[in-house]
Amino acid sequence: MIVAVVIVALIGIALTIAAGQTQKESAYLDPSNPDGNGAQALASVIDDKGVGVDVVRDQDALFDAPRPGADTTVVVTSASELSSMTADRFWARVSGARRVVVVGAYSNTLSTMDIPVTSGSSTSVNDEIRADCRIGGVEPDDIISRDSTGYATTAPGAISCFDLDGSADLVVLPAAAGRPEVVVLSSLLVRNDEITRFDNAGVAIRTLAGSSRLLWYVPDHRDTPPSVVAEEEPSDIPAALGPLTLLGFFGLLALMFWRGRRFGPLVTEPLPAVVKAIETTQARGRLYHRARADGRAAEQLRAHTVARLGATLGLPVDTRSALGPDRPQPIPVSPSVFAIADAAAAASGRDPRLVHRLLTGPLPATEDDLVAFVTDLTALEKEVRLTP
């Protein structure tokens, strides 16, 4: 029996390690991710062109790799995992690089990295956009996929390409003292499922592969600067407590198998058991209220409202993309959600900006805001349904 318990434990550890590796390789815009939201295709093409691609997945690996020089372009994805301290160490390490390319970042991440660029949602329905600029890697006639998230900056000397209504898909900041040239790039240009559209691949390759070496940095949220580690006080918890707790758990599990009683006969009851829908809804509402999960409740309500609006207007929608930007790992809002918002605004006669804020903007944070939010969603849905 003890042998069986040990085997089960080893299998569990192996599955945990495998799951951790799978999660790392399936991260958004990861150069080893072959899925649609990964960037394996672009990394492979750049490597085939003779540009050495080195992937580092945490800050220790970044500092173990050769320091980036004038022949190196540094690409940063998953930049939201950086903190202000690890961002400072990153800039100190790559100060001598030729160019730093930050892909798919949002305003809070750009602020953490001290990059004077802001992100915002575009209401344009264009599927493509011309460059109308000439910089290293971009020609005026280049055409790329239009991303729903664009960038804007007022930094002196900055250049914005693929700009529409003040929202650009590529922004270049000139080199400054102690900092190389910085490029903020739309995520659609590097994604596996978008790389073959229009001139996406050409623009991405010319932007990233302009040097003889490419250092692809994927930050890890567990990174801690050495100064912080050195300042931590010694723990009062004995180091052996963890292994002893694990040993006690497996001993208890073995005792349960050895002395545990067999289960008695199964008890039958008439089926099906009928639970009224209103009882389920009320119970779920009480759980959300008790857990103070106003944001989660608002997410679900908005996702279902967008799905019903899409069905009413005859438009497709991915409800996972309708949950808004306030998620632990933000997912770019699907263009189909913006299309539904535009159609709902036209059908209801409401201000398109208010409708976009309602369906794609920030979620309510308090109970009063949640009540007003639900009222607005209900009113919009009724207005769209009653439109002849």
SEKOL-541549 format. One line per 5 residues: number of its first residue (from 1); their letters; for each residue x, y, z of N, C-alpha, C. Coordinates in pm, whole numbers. Layout:
% SEKOL-541549
NUM> A> X Y Z X Y Z X Y Z ~ ...
***
This chain:
% SEKOL-541549
1> MIVAV> 83 -121 0 0 0 0 87 126 0 ~ 196 125 79 286 240 84 347 266 -53 ~ 383 156 -123 442 168 -256 345 237 -352 ~ 216 200 -342 115 260 -429 103 410 -402 ~ 107 447 -273 98 589 -237 217 666 -294
6> VIVAL> 337 610 -285 456 677 -337 446 694 -488 ~ 396 590 -557 382 599 -703 284 709 -741 ~ 171 717 -668 73 823 -695 134 960 -674 ~ 216 974 -568 280 1103 -541 376 1142 -653 ~ 457 1045 -700 550 1074 -808 479 1113 -936
11> IGIAL> 367 1046 -966 289 1081 -1085 236 1224 -1072 ~ 187 1259 -953 135 1394 -932 242 1500 -952 ~ 364 1473 -900 474 1568 -918 509 1583 -1065 ~ 513 1469 -1137 546 1474 -1280 442 1554 -1357 ~ 314 1533 -1324 209 1608 -1393 218 1757 -1362
16> TIAAG> 253 1792 -1239 267 1934 -1202 379 2000 -1281 ~ 493 1930 -1293 605 1985 -1370 567 2000 -1516 ~ 501 1898 -1571 459 1905 -1711 361 2017 -1734 ~ 269 2035 -1640 171 2143 -1653 239 2278 -1651 ~ 341 2295 -1566 414 2422 -1561 486 2451 -1691
21> QTQKE> 547 2348 -1752 614 2369 -1879 515 2401 -1989 ~ 400 2334 -1990 299 2361 -2092 246 2501 -2080 ~ 226 2547 -1956 175 2681 -1936 275 2785 -1989 ~ 403 2761 -1965 504 2855 -2011 505 2862 -2162 ~ 496 2747 -2231 502 2745 -2376 372 2790 -2441
26> SAYLD> 265 2801 -2366 138 2845 -2423 105 2988 -2384 ~ 202 3062 -2329 178 3200 -2289 152 3287 -2411 ~ 80 3395 -2390 43 3485 -2498 169 3548 -2560 ~ 182 3537 -2693 293 3591 -2771 427 3527 -2736 ~ 425 3409 -2675 550 3341 -2643 614 3289 -2772
31> PSNPD> 746 3304 -2791 810 3259 -2915 813 3108 -2933 ~ 776 3032 -2829 768 2886 -2842 624 2837 -2848 ~ 528 2928 -2851 387 2892 -2852 340 2876 -2997 ~ 300 2752 -3038 255 2731 -3177 108 2763 -3199 ~ 33 2797 -3093 -109 2826 -3109 -129 2960 -3179
36> GNGAQ> -256 2993 -3207 -286 3116 -3279 -240 3240 -3207 ~ -240 3239 -3072 -202 3358 -2997 -53 3360 -2962 ~ 24 3268 -3018 167 3264 -2993 245 3335 -3102 ~ 379 3329 -3093 465 3398 -3190 574 3305 -3242 ~ 548 3174 -3241 650 3079 -3284 685 3096 -3431
41> ALASV> 586 3126 -3516 611 3138 -3660 711 3250 -3688 ~ 689 3367 -3627 780 3480 -3649 920 3448 -3598 ~ 932 3391 -3478 1063 3359 -3423 1137 3259 -3512 ~ 1064 3162 -3568 1127 3061 -3654 1177 3123 -3784 ~ 1097 3212 -3844 1137 3276 -3970 1261 3363 -3948
46> IDDKG> 1262 3439 -3840 1379 3525 -3811 1503 3439 -3789 ~ 1489 3328 -3720 1602 3238 -3697 1652 3179 -3828 ~ 1558 3143 -3919 1596 3088 -4049 1671 3190 -4135 ~ 1647 3317 -4112 1714 3421 -4190 1856 3447 -4142 ~ 1902 3376 -4043 2038 3390 -3997 2057 3483 -3880
51> VGVDV> 1948 3538 -3828 1956 3623 -3710 1943 3533 -3587 ~ 2044 3533 -3501 2040 3447 -3384 1931 3490 -3287 ~ 1839 3400 -3254 1729 3430 -3162 1757 3360 -3029 ~ 1780 3439 -2925 1800 3386 -2791 1678 3421 -2707 ~ 1615 3319 -2648 1495 3339 -2566 1533 3327 -2419
56> VRDQD> 1505 3429 -2340 1528 3426 -2195 1395 3448 -2127 ~ 1363 3364 -2027 1228 3361 -1972 1219 3419 -1830 ~ 1325 3471 -1777 1317 3540 -1649 1438 3632 -1640 ~ 1444 3714 -1533 1550 3814 -1526 1685 3752 -1496 ~ 1689 3640 -1424 1817 3573 -1402 1878 3530 -1534
61> ALFDA> 1793 3473 -1623 1842 3430 -1755 1886 3551 -1838 ~ 1815 3663 -1823 1853 3785 -1896 1993 3831 -1856 ~ 2024 3825 -1726 2155 3869 -1681 2262 3764 -1707 ~ 2224 3637 -1721 2322 3533 -1756 2360 3541 -1903 ~ 2269 3590 -1989 2298 3601 -2131 2395 3716 -2155
66> PRPGA> 2468 3713 -2268 2561 3824 -2299 2486 3958 -2302 ~ 2550 4061 -2251 2486 4194 -2246 2456 4242 -2388 ~ 2334 4288 -2413 2299 4337 -2548 2386 4456 -2588 ~ 2437 4451 -2712 2518 4559 -2764 2453 4625 -2883 ~ 2531 4700 -2959 2478 4775 -3073 2431 4683 -3185
71> DTTVV> 2465 4555 -3180 2421 4460 -3283 2301 4378 -3237 ~ 2233 4420 -3130 2125 4340 -3070 1995 4419 -3063 ~ 1887 4352 -3104 1751 4403 -3082 1688 4320 -2971 ~ 1628 4388 -2873 1565 4320 -2759 1413 4329 -2777 ~ 1346 4214 -2775 1200 4207 -2787 1143 4166 -2652
76> VTSAS> 1039 4236 -2607 977 4207 -2478 830 4174 -2501 ~ 790 4052 -2465 649 4015 -2460 616 3976 -2315 ~ 485 3969 -2282 442 3947 -2143 502 4053 -2051 ~ 511 4178 -2102 573 4285 -2023 491 4318 -1899 ~ 365 4276 -1893 283 4303 -1775 337 4233 -1651
81> ELSSM> 427 4134 -1668 484 4064 -1553 596 4144 -1487 ~ 637 4256 -1547 742 4337 -1489 688 4423 -1376 ~ 767 4442 -1272 737 4540 -1167 826 4662 -1190 ~ 806 4767 -1111 886 4887 -1130 1035 4857 -1104 ~ 1064 4770 -1007 1203 4738 -976 1267 4651 -1083
86> TADRF> 1195 4548 -1129 1253 4463 -1234 1260 4539 -1366 ~ 1169 4636 -1389 1177 4718 -1510 1303 4804 -1507 ~ 1337 4860 -1391 1459 4941 -1380 1582 4856 -1409 ~ 1586 4735 -1355 1700 4647 -1380 1707 4607 -1528 ~ 1590 4590 -1590 1588 4557 -1733 1652 4668 -1815
91> WARVS> 1612 4795 -1789 1668 4905 -1868 1819 4918 -1843 ~ 1861 4896 -1721 2005 4904 -1693 2082 4797 -1771 ~ 2020 4680 -1789 2087 4570 -1859 2092 4593 -2010 ~ 1988 4652 -2070 1979 4663 -2217 2011 4804 -2266 ~ 2073 4885 -2183 2099 5025 -2221 2186 5037 -2346
96> GARRV> 2268 4936 -2373 2356 4942 -2490 2300 4878 -2615 ~ 2174 4828 -2611 2115 4761 -2726 2084 4861 -2838 ~ 2068 4810 -2958 2033 4896 -3072 1889 4942 -3064 ~ 1800 4850 -3025 1656 4881 -3024 1587 4788 -2925 ~ 1484 4841 -2856 1399 4760 -2769 1257 4766 -2825
101> VVVGA> 1198 4649 -2852 1063 4640 -2908 970 4581 -2803 ~ 870 4658 -2761 772 4613 -2662 644 4581 -2737 ~ 595 4457 -2725 483 4409 -2807 358 4391 -2721 ~ 245 4449 -2768 115 4423 -2709 98 4471 -2567 ~ 166 4579 -2527 156 4627 -2389 39 4725 -2375
106> YSNTL> -10 4739 -2250 -117 4833 -2219 -60 4950 -2139 ~ -144 5052 -2117 -97 5177 -2057 -30 5154 -1922 ~ -90 5068 -1836 -30 5049 -1703 108 4985 -1714 ~ 125 4893 -1808 255 4831 -1827 356 4930 -1884 ~ 313 5011 -1982 402 5111 -2040 445 5213 -1935
111> STMDI> 353 5247 -1844 387 5339 -1736 489 5276 -1641 ~ 469 5147 -1609 565 5078 -1522 704 5076 -1584 ~ 710 5063 -1717 839 5061 -1787 891 5201 -1818 ~ 818 5305 -1773 859 5445 -1795 871 5475 -1944 ~ 774 5428 -2022 767 5458 -2165 652 5556 -2185
116> PVTSG> 676 5675 -2239 572 5779 -2252 475 5752 -2366 ~ 409 5639 -2361 310 5599 -2462 187 5546 -2388 ~ 69 5578 -2439 -55 5527 -2380 -129 5443 -2482 ~ -206 5346 -2432 -285 5261 -2519 -432 5299 -2507 ~ -507 5265 -2610 -650 5293 -2609 -721 5208 -2711
121> SSTSV> -852 5196 -2697 -933 5117 -2789 -977 5203 -2906 ~ -967 5147 -3026 -1008 5217 -3146 -1150 5175 -3184 ~ -1229 5271 -3227 -1366 5242 -3269 -1376 5223 -3420 ~ -1263 5229 -3489 -1265 5214 -3635 -1302 5072 -3675 ~ -1374 5060 -3786 -1413 4927 -3836 -1322 4885 -3951
126> NDEIR> -1218 4962 -3984 -1126 4926 -4090 -1053 4797 -4055 ~ -1037 4711 -4155 -967 4585 -4133 -819 4598 -4167 ~ -781 4706 -4236 -643 4724 -4277 -607 4871 -4268 ~ -477 4900 -4264 -433 5038 -4252 -294 5051 -4312 ~ -271 5165 -4381 -141 5193 -4444 -47 5258 -4344
131> ADCRI> 83 5244 -4374 184 5298 -4283 189 5450 -4288 ~ 200 5506 -4411 211 5652 -4428 327 5709 -4347 ~ 436 5633 -4337 557 5682 -4270 674 5600 -4323 ~ 794 5651 -4300 913 5579 -4344 1015 5580 -4231 ~ 1036 5465 -4173 1138 5447 -4070 1205 5313 -4094
136> GGVEP> 1303 5280 -4014 1371 5152 -4030 1276 5036 -4015 ~ 1253 4962 -4123 1164 4846 -4119 1025 4873 -4170 ~ 990 4997 -4201 855 5031 -4246 863 5122 -4367 ~ 785 5087 -4469 774 5170 -4589 635 5232 -4594 ~ 619 5349 -4661 488 5417 -4663 375 5333 -4720
141> DDIIS> 407 5241 -4814 301 5161 -4878 269 5033 -4803 ~ 335 5006 -4691 306 4884 -4615 164 4889 -4560 ~ 97 4774 -4563 -41 4762 -4512 -44 4647 -4411 ~ -104 4671 -4295 -112 4568 -4192 -255 4553 -4144 ~ -280 4448 -4063 -411 4429 -4001 -434 4538 -3897
146> RDSTG> -554 4591 -3893 -588 4694 -3795 -620 4630 -3661 ~ -546 4672 -3556 -571 4619 -3422 -672 4707 -3350 ~ -752 4645 -3263 -851 4721 -3186 -786 4805 -3077 ~ -662 4774 -3043 -588 4851 -2944 -475 4926 -3012 ~ -474 5059 -3000 -371 5140 -3062 -294 5219 -2958
151> YATTA> -197 5299 -3005 -109 5372 -2915 -99 5518 -2957 ~ -71 5602 -2859 -54 5746 -2883 57 5797 -2792 ~ 127 5902 -2838 235 5961 -2759 252 6106 -2796 ~ 303 6182 -2701 337 6323 -2724 486 6345 -2702 ~ 564 6239 -2696 707 6249 -2671 776 6321 -2787
156> PGAIS> 871 6411 -2761 942 6481 -2869 1017 6383 -2958 ~ 1007 6404 -3089 1078 6321 -3185 1017 6186 -3212 ~ 904 6153 -3148 841 6022 -3169 776 6017 -3307 ~ 770 5898 -3364 708 5875 -3494 600 5770 -3478 ~ 479 5800 -3530 368 5706 -3525 338 5656 -3665
161> CFDLD> 331 5525 -3681 300 5463 -3810 170 5384 -3798 ~ 105 5365 -3913 -23 5295 -3918 -122 5364 -3823 ~ -132 5496 -3841 -212 5581 -3753 -350 5604 -3814 ~ -454 5589 -3731 -591 5616 -3773 -664 5677 -3656 ~ -712 5798 -3675 -787 5869 -3570 -705 5883 -3442
166> GSADL> -575 5909 -3456 -491 5929 -3339 -453 5802 -3266 ~ -477 5686 -3325 -443 5557 -3263 -354 5481 -3359 ~ -226 5464 -3322 -128 5402 -3410 -96 5260 -3366 ~ -60 5176 -3464 -23 5038 -3433 128 5021 -3412 ~ 205 5126 -3441 350 5121 -3422 398 5260 -3387
171> VVLPA> 468 5273 -3275 522 5400 -3229 671 5382 -3203 ~ 752 5476 -3255 897 5471 -3238 940 5592 -3156 ~ 1011 5566 -3047 1068 5671 -2963 1218 5675 -2986 ~ 1275 5792 -3014 1419 5798 -3043 1503 5763 -2920 ~ 1627 5725 -2945 1718 5691 -2836 1742 5815 -2749
176> AAGRP> 1756 5792 -2619 1781 5899 -2524 1900 5860 -2437 ~ 1937 5947 -2347 2053 5920 -2261 2029 5795 -2178 ~ 2116 5695 -2193 2107 5572 -2116 1995 5480 -2160 ~ 1931 5507 -2275 1821 5422 -2320 1823 5415 -2473 ~ 1811 5293 -2530 1813 5281 -2677 1680 5323 -2739
181> EVVVL> 1675 5315 -2871 1549 5341 -2942 1443 5239 -2896 ~ 1320 5289 -2874 1211 5204 -2824 1100 5201 -2927 ~ 1051 5081 -2957 938 5062 -3050 825 4994 -2974 ~ 707 5055 -2976 588 4993 -2917 504 4941 -3033 ~ 475 4811 -3031 421 4741 -3148 291 4671 -3115
186> SSLLV> 198 4671 -3211 72 4599 -3196 96 4448 -3192 ~ 16 4377 -3112 34 4233 -3099 -6 4157 -3225 ~ -98 4213 -3307 -144 4141 -3426 -30 4119 -3525 ~ 73 4202 -3521 181 4189 -3618 267 4066 -3594 ~ 263 4008 -3474 350 3895 -3443 273 3766 -3415
191> RNDEI> 141 3773 -3404 63 3654 -3372 64 3553 -3486 ~ 67 3425 -3451 68 3320 -3552 -53 3326 -3644 ~ -172 3360 -3590 -293 3358 -3671 -312 3485 -3753 ~ -223 3584 -3739 -235 3709 -3815 -110 3739 -3898 ~ -3 3665 -3878 126 3699 -3937 123 3696 -4089
196> TRFDN> 36 3613 -4150 34 3599 -4296 -59 3699 -4364 ~ -129 3781 -4289 -223 3877 -4349 -150 4004 -4393 ~ -187 4055 -4511 -133 4179 -4563 20 4178 -4556 ~ 80 4288 -4505 226 4295 -4492 270 4275 -4347 ~ 187 4207 -4267 221 4188 -4125 358 4124 -4108
201> AGVAI> 383 4015 -4182 508 3942 -4164 627 4029 -4202 ~ 619 4100 -4316 730 4183 -4360 763 4292 -4261 ~ 660 4362 -4211 684 4470 -4116 744 4415 -3987 ~ 690 4302 -3938 739 4244 -3812 884 4198 -3827 ~ 916 4131 -3938 1053 4081 -3957 1151 4196 -3969
206> RTLAG> 1116 4299 -4050 1208 4412 -4067 1225 4491 -3938 ~ 1122 4496 -3855 1131 4570 -3728 1214 4495 -3626 ~ 1199 4362 -3621 1266 4282 -3518 1402 4231 -3562 ~ 1420 4208 -3692 1541 4142 -3739 1638 4239 -3805 ~ 1640 4365 -3760 1731 4462 -3818 1872 4452 -3764
211> SSRLL> 1896 4364 -3668 2029 4346 -3610 2076 4203 -3634 ~ 2202 4177 -3600 2255 4041 -3620 2215 3947 -3508 ~ 2160 4003 -3397 2119 3919 -3284 1986 3968 -3230 ~ 1898 3874 -3194 1768 3908 -3137 1756 3841 -3000 ~ 1738 3923 -2896 1720 3872 -2760 1573 3886 -2725
216> WYVPD> 1503 3773 -2711 1358 3772 -2685 1339 3748 -2535 ~ 1291 3850 -2465 1278 3846 -2319 1132 3826 -2280 ~ 1105 3718 -2204 971 3689 -2152 979 3699 -2000 ~ 939 3812 -1941 952 3829 -1796 868 3728 -1718 ~ 908 3704 -1595 836 3615 -1504 794 3695 -1382
221> HRDTP> 667 3680 -1341 617 3759 -1227 687 3721 -1096 ~ 757 3608 -1095 827 3566 -973 965 3629 -960 ~ 1007 3707 -1061 1137 3771 -1053 1142 3867 -935 ~ 1251 3864 -859 1272 3954 -745 1412 4010 -753 ~ 1427 4143 -751 1562 4200 -756 1647 4150 -640
226> PSVVA> 1778 4129 -662 1866 4080 -554 1863 4169 -431 ~ 1850 4301 -448 1849 4391 -333 1734 4361 -241 ~ 1618 4324 -301 1501 4290 -220 1523 4160 -145 ~ 1583 4062 -213 1609 3933 -148 1705 3951 -31 ~ 1808 4040 -49 1907 4058 56 1848 4124 179
231> EEEPS> 1742 4207 159 1685 4278 271 1583 4195 348 ~ 1546 4080 296 1447 3997 364 1506 3941 494 ~ 1428 3944 599 1473 3892 728 1468 3740 728 ~ 1557 3676 804 1554 3529 812 1418 3482 866 ~ 1370 3373 809 1239 3320 849 1251 3245 982
236> DIPAA> 1146 3261 1064 1142 3187 1191 1089 3044 1173 ~ 1042 3012 1054 987 2879 1028 1102 2784 993 ~ 1116 2672 1062 1224 2578 1031 1215 2529 887 ~ 1330 2510 825 1334 2467 686 1275 2328 669 ~ 1279 2246 775 1231 2108 764 1079 2097 777
241> LGPLT> 1011 2211 807 867 2203 830 793 2156 705 ~ 834 2207 589 767 2167 465 776 2018 438 ~ 899 1961 434 910 1816 412 839 1733 518 ~ 843 1776 645 775 1700 751 624 1704 732 ~ 571 1820 690 427 1830 664 386 1738 550
246> LLGFF> 467 1736 443 438 1648 330 445 1502 372 ~ 544 1467 454 557 1329 501 438 1291 588 ~ 393 1383 676 276 1355 759 150 1336 676 ~ 137 1415 566 19 1402 480 15 1263 417 ~ 128 1219 361 130 1088 297 113 976 402
251> GLLAL> 165 996 526 142 897 630 -5 886 666 ~ -74 1003 674 -217 1003 701 -294 937 588 ~ -252 961 464 -318 899 349 -302 747 354 ~ -182 700 390 -160 555 400 -244 495 511 ~ -258 567 624 -340 519 735 -487 509 695
256> MFWRG> -532 607 615 -672 603 568 -697 480 482 ~ -602 448 392 -619 331 307 -615 202 391 ~ -533 202 498 -515 81 577 -633 56 670 ~ -680 160 739 -782 142 841 -920 193 798 ~ -929 255 681 -1056 312 640 -1162 205 616
261> RRFGP> -1285 238 646 -1395 143 625 -1443 148 481 ~ -1499 37 442 -1558 31 307 -1685 113 303 ~ -1717 163 184 -1841 237 167 -1960 142 176 ~ -2070 191 231 -2192 112 238 -2265 110 106 ~ -2383 47 104 -2460 40 -21 -2505 178 -66
266> LVTEP> -2516 194 -196 -2561 321 -252 -2707 347 -216 ~ -2740 471 -190 -2878 512 -159 -2937 573 -284 ~ -3051 520 -323 -3117 571 -443 -3221 675 -405 ~ -3246 768 -498 -3351 867 -480 -3413 894 -617 ~ -3539 933 -617 -3607 954 -746 -3541 1067 -825
271> LPAVV> -3524 1041 -954 -3466 1139 -1046 -3566 1166 -1158 ~ -3562 1279 -1223 -3465 1387 -1199 -3505 1476 -1082 ~ -3404 1539 -1020 -3431 1636 -915 -3454 1772 -981 ~ -3566 1833 -954 -3605 1958 -1019 -3566 2076 -930 ~ -3486 2165 -985 -3448 2289 -916 -3495 2406 -1003
276> KAIET> -3576 2493 -948 -3628 2605 -1025 -3514 2698 -1066 ~ -3526 2753 -1186 -3422 2841 -1238 -3404 2965 -1151 ~ -3515 3018 -1097 -3505 3138 -1015 -3427 3111 -887 ~ -3441 2988 -833 -3365 2954 -713 -3216 2950 -742 ~ -3179 2892 -856 -3037 2888 -895 -2982 3028 -914
281> TQARG> -3057 3112 -982 -3012 3250 -1006 -2995 3327 -877 ~ -3094 3314 -786 -3085 3385 -659 -2969 3334 -575 ~ -2948 3202 -575 -2838 3146 -498 -2703 3194 -551 ~ -2689 3199 -684 -2564 3247 -742 -2544 3395 -709 ~ -2652 3473 -713 -2642 3615 -678 -2598 3633 -534
286> RLYHR> -2653 3552 -443 -2613 3563 -302 -2466 3527 -284 ~ -2418 3428 -360 -2276 3391 -350 -2187 3506 -397 ~ -2223 3567 -511 -2145 3681 -560 -2146 3795 -459 ~ -2264 3820 -399 -2276 3930 -303 -2193 3901 -177 ~ -2200 3777 -130 -2126 3741 -9 -1976 3749 -33
291> ARADG> -1932 3710 -152 -1790 3713 -184 -1743 3851 -231 ~ -1837 3946 -237 -1807 4081 -287 -1744 4075 -425 ~ -1794 3983 -507 -1738 3963 -642 -1818 4048 -741 ~ -1824 4179 -717 -1900 4266 -807 -1841 4266 -948 ~ -1708 4267 -956 -1644 4268 -1087 -1673 4142 -1165
296> RAAEQ> -1668 4027 -1096 -1694 3900 -1166 -1840 3895 -1214 ~ -1932 3940 -1130 -2073 3941 -1171 -2092 4032 -1292 ~ -2026 4148 -1292 -2039 4239 -1405 -1981 4178 -1531 ~ -1869 4104 -1518 -1811 4036 -1633 -1911 3941 -1698 ~ -1973 3858 -1614 -2067 3759 -1666 -2188 3827 -1731
301> LRAHT> -2241 3930 -1666 -2358 3999 -1720 -2325 4063 -1854 ~ -2209 4127 -1863 -2175 4192 -1989 -2148 4089 -2100 ~ -2083 3977 -2065 -2057 3875 -2166 -2187 3820 -2224 ~ -2284 3791 -2137 -2412 3738 -2185 -2489 3844 -2263 ~ -2481 3971 -2221 -2549 4076 -2294 -2492 4091 -2434
306> VARLG> -2357 4088 -2446 -2294 4098 -2578 -2334 3980 -2666 ~ -2340 3861 -2606 -2379 3743 -2684 -2523 3757 -2735 ~ -2614 3806 -2648 -2754 3823 -2693 -2766 3934 -2795 ~ -2691 4041 -2778 -2694 4148 -2878 -2642 4098 -3012 ~ -2535 4016 -3007 -2484 3959 -3132 -2587 3873 -3201
311> ATLGL> -2661 3792 -3123 -2765 3709 -3183 -2877 3794 -3242 ~ -2916 3900 -3171 -3024 3988 -3220 -2983 4061 -3347 ~ -2856 4106 -3351 -2809 4185 -3465 -2752 4098 -3577 ~ -2746 3967 -3553 -2695 3877 -3655 -2544 3885 -3672 ~ -2473 3913 -3563 -2327 3927 -3568 -2263 3821 -3478
316> PVDTR> -2151 3762 -3521 -2083 3663 -3436 -2003 3732 -3328 ~ -1981 3662 -3216 -1901 3718 -3108 -1840 3606 -3027 ~ -1714 3629 -2984 -1646 3541 -2889 -1667 3600 -2751 ~ -1753 3538 -2667 -1788 3598 -2538 -1668 3609 -2446 ~ -1564 3529 -2465 -1445 3543 -2381 -1376 3676 -2404
321> SALGP> -1394 3734 -2523 -1333 3862 -2553 -1416 3978 -2502 ~ -1536 3951 -2448 -1624 4059 -2405 -1613 4087 -2257 ~ -1522 4021 -2190 -1514 4036 -2044 -1437 4159 -2002 ~ -1379 4233 -2094 -1320 4361 -2060 -1172 4351 -2026 ~ -1106 4467 -2008 -962 4471 -1987 -917 4451 -1845
326> DRPQP> -1010 4436 -1747 -971 4428 -1606 -948 4285 -1562 ~ -884 4204 -1644 -854 4066 -1608 -710 4058 -1560 ~ -673 3951 -1479 -535 3939 -1433 -435 3938 -1548 ~ -469 3871 -1660 -387 3872 -1779 -475 3921 -1893 ~ -471 4048 -1929 -566 4106 -2024 -564 4036 -2157
331> IPVSP> -682 4017 -2210 -699 3958 -2342 -750 4068 -2435 ~ -685 4094 -2550 -734 4199 -2638 -879 4174 -2677 ~ -961 4281 -2675 -1102 4269 -2708 -1115 4239 -2856 ~ -1197 4141 -2890 -1214 4098 -3028 -1279 4208 -3110 ~ -1236 4225 -3239 -1302 4324 -3324 -1451 4298 -3338
336> SVFAI> -1495 4171 -3322 -1638 4144 -3334 -1718 4212 -3225 ~ -1658 4230 -3106 -1727 4300 -2998 -1745 4447 -3033 ~ -1641 4508 -3095 -1654 4646 -3137 -1760 4659 -3247 ~ -1766 4558 -3336 -1868 4562 -3440 -2008 4556 -3379 ~ -2027 4473 -3277 -2157 4464 -3210 -2189 4596 -3140
341> ADAAA> -2087 4657 -3078 -2110 4785 -3010 -2153 4892 -3111 ~ -2085 4895 -3229 -2124 4993 -3331 -2268 4968 -3378 ~ -2301 4840 -3403 -2436 4808 -3450 -2541 4839 -3344 ~ -2510 4810 -3217 -2605 4839 -3110 -2627 4990 -3094 ~ -2519 5068 -3110 -2534 5213 -3101 -2621 5266 -3215
346> AASGR> -2601 5211 -3337 -2682 5255 -3449 -2829 5215 -3432 ~ -2852 5093 -3379 -2990 5045 -3364 -3063 5119 -3253 ~ -2993 5155 -3146 -3059 5218 -3032 -3060 5371 -3040 ~ -2974 5426 -3127 -2966 5572 -3137 -2881 5634 -3028 ~ -2810 5554 -2951 -2727 5607 -2843 -2594 5658 -2897
351> DPRLV> -2524 5735 -2812 -2390 5783 -2846 -2296 5663 -2855 ~ -2229 5642 -2971 -2141 5525 -2985 -2034 5518 -2878 ~ -1984 5634 -2831 -1880 5631 -2729 -1932 5572 -2598 ~ -2058 5608 -2563 -2115 5553 -2439 -2140 5403 -2451 ~ -2184 5360 -2571 -2210 5217 -2591 -2079 5139 -2586
356> HRLLT> -1973 5193 -2647 -1842 5124 -2642 -1790 5118 -2499 ~ -1809 5225 -2423 -1764 5222 -2284 -1842 5117 -2204 ~ -1972 5106 -2234 -2056 5010 -2162 -2017 4866 -2194 ~ -1985 4838 -2322 -1960 4699 -2364 -1812 4660 -2363 ~ -1719 4757 -2363 -1577 4721 -2366 -1494 4798 -2265
361> GPLPA> -1554 4891 -2191 -1478 4973 -2099 -1458 4908 -1964 ~ -1411 4987 -1865 -1386 4933 -1730 -1513 4882 -1664 ~ -1498 4784 -1578 -1611 4725 -1507 -1638 4801 -1376 ~ -1761 4797 -1327 -1792 4867 -1202 -1719 4805 -1084 ~ -1687 4890 -986 -1610 4843 -871 -1692 4837 -742
366> TEDDL> -1809 4900 -739 -1892 4901 -619 -2030 4847 -651 ~ -2109 4819 -545 -2243 4766 -566 -2333 4869 -635 ~ -2322 4997 -596 -2404 5100 -660 -2371 5111 -808 ~ -2240 5107 -840 -2202 5112 -981 -2251 4989 -1055 ~ -2251 4873 -988 -2298 4750 -1052 -2448 4761 -1085
371> VAFVT> -2527 4817 -993 -2671 4833 -1019 -2693 4923 -1140 ~ -2621 5036 -1146 -2635 5127 -1259 -2587 5059 -1388 ~ -2481 4982 -1378 -2426 4911 -1494 -2528 4811 -1549 ~ -2591 4734 -1462 -2692 4635 -1505 -2812 4706 -1566 ~ -2852 4818 -1507 -2966 4894 -1561 -2935 4941 -1703
376> DLTAL> -2814 4991 -1726 -2777 5037 -1860 -2773 4922 -1959 ~ -2718 4808 -1918 -2714 4692 -2009 -2855 4649 -2047 ~ -2944 4642 -1949 -3082 4599 -1976 -3152 4698 -2069 ~ -3133 4827 -2044 -3199 4928 -2126 -3147 4921 -2270 ~ -3014 4905 -2287 -2959 4896 -2422 -3013 4775 -2496
381> EKEVR> -3021 4660 -2428 -3071 4540 -2494 -3218 4556 -2535 ~ -3298 4618 -2448 -3439 4640 -2483 -3452 4733 -2602 ~ -3371 4840 -2604 -3378 4934 -2715 -3339 4868 -2848 ~ -3237 4782 -2845 -3197 4715 -2967 -3304 4617 -3014 ~ -3363 4543 -2921 -3467 4444 -2959 -3592 4511 -3013
386> LTP> -3628 4629 -2959 -3751 4697 -3001 -3731 4775 -3131 ~ -3607 4781 -3181 -3584 4854 -3306 -3642 4774 -3423 ~ -3728 4839 -3507 -3788 4765 -3620 -3683 4729 -3724
***
